[in-house]
Amino acid sequence: MGVIGKSGSFMKNSLKKLTVILTLAACALSAQAGKITIKGSDTLLTLAQKWAEIYMGAHSETKISVLGGGSGIGFAALQGQQTDLANASRKIKSTEIEACIKAFGKRPTEYKVCLDGLTVYVNQENPVKELTLEQLEGIFTGKIKNWKEVGGNDAAITVYSRENSSGTYEFFKEHVLKGKDFVASAQTMQGTSQVVQGVENDAKAIGYGGASYAAKTRALGIKKDSSSPAIAPTEENVVKGTYPIWRYLFVYVNPSQDKGEIASYLTWIRSDEGQKVVKQEGYYPLPEALRK
């Protein structure tokens, strides 16, 4: 009986060890497989979705979930540790950095992932082809109310804007409106696609957003002042910095999560292969020096 008892005890211990080994193996497999969650900028949404699609096609063990909502929503999710990566069309604010430090003890790591010319859209039928930054400020703050004031038809201007959780909204407000409020009559849209759709269907409309969305409207040339040439938001002009309202687009990550599959993915989107996708989707690739 004693021998049988020892044997049974040995088998129980062996089964426990085997269970632990199998559990660890399953965890390792899960970590290797990886699931990456991404949330934030609507400007980056179509590009982020295409990146995820191509990457998952080459890495079947990795699952990537991409949601929009705006840069502010992405930062809030990062602070709440509800997303791995936060896409942003503006730089993170000091208050958001402080919230992240409070939440997970570290400042988020910032990655530049591509360039963009913040584009001003008008309807294809609009005869206006260029505006100065001062005229843009006047239109979007409500000082200029009629297209005839800027060389267009005698028609009231319809302003389309983004919601205030949008990084594009905040960038435009800071760099074009100089911190002033948008006109109260501005029609607030939840995404850049909605802004473009509104402008496309309204001959009196004007809106703004990423360069990659401009296909069904017309992008205005922008002048720094009345004596400057009008500059189009082309890749060449954005890379050179001659287009007045160019910007970087970003991805932010908790440094402690910047490892394994997440680190591999971040490296890939900034690689030549990932930047090729940037160009294909109508955005502008990073200069070589910024791809490391």
Stockholm file with secondary structure:
# STOCKHOLM 1.0

chainA/1-292         MGVIGKSGSFMKNSLKKLTVILTLAACALSAQAGKITIKGSDTLLTLAQKWAEIYMGAHSETKISVLGGGSGIGFAALQGQQTDLANASRKIKSTEIEACIKAFGKRPTEYKVCLDGLTVYVNQENPVKELTLEQLEGIFTGKIKNWKEVGGNDAAITVYSRENSSGTYEFFKEHVLKGKDFVASAQTMQGTSQVVQGVENDAKAIGYGGASYAAKTRALGIKKDSSSPAIAPTEENVVKGTYPIWRYLFVYVNPSQDKGEIASYLTWIRSDEGQKVVKQEGYYPLPEALRK
#=GR chainA/1-292 SS CHHHHHHHHHHHHHHHHHHHHHHHHHHHHHHHHCEEEEEECSTTHHHHHHHHHHHHHHCTTCEEEEEEECHHHHHHHHHTTCCSEEEESSCCCHHHHHHHHHHHSSCCEEEEEEEEECEEEECTTCCCCEEEHHHHHHHHHTSCCBGGGGTSCSCBCEEEEECTTCHHHHHHHHHTSTTCCCCTTCEEESSHHHHHHHHHTCTTEEEEECGGGGGGSEECEEESSTTSCCBCCCHHHHHHTCSTTEEEEEEEECGGGCSHHHHHHHHHHTSHHHHHHHHHTTCBCCCGGGCC
#=GC SS_cons         CHHHHHHHHHHHHHHHHHHHHHHHHHHHHHHHHCEEEEEECSTTHHHHHHHHHHHHHHCTTCEEEEEEECHHHHHHHHHTTCCSEEEESSCCCHHHHHHHHHHHSSCCEEEEEEEEECEEEECTTCCCCEEEHHHHHHHHHTSCCBGGGGTSCSCBCEEEEECTTCHHHHHHHHHTSTTCCCCTTCEEESSHHHHHHHHHTCTTEEEEECGGGGGGSEECEEESSTTSCCBCCCHHHHHHTCSTTEEEEEEEECGGGCSHHHHHHHHHHTSHHHHHHHHHTTCBCCCGGGCC
//
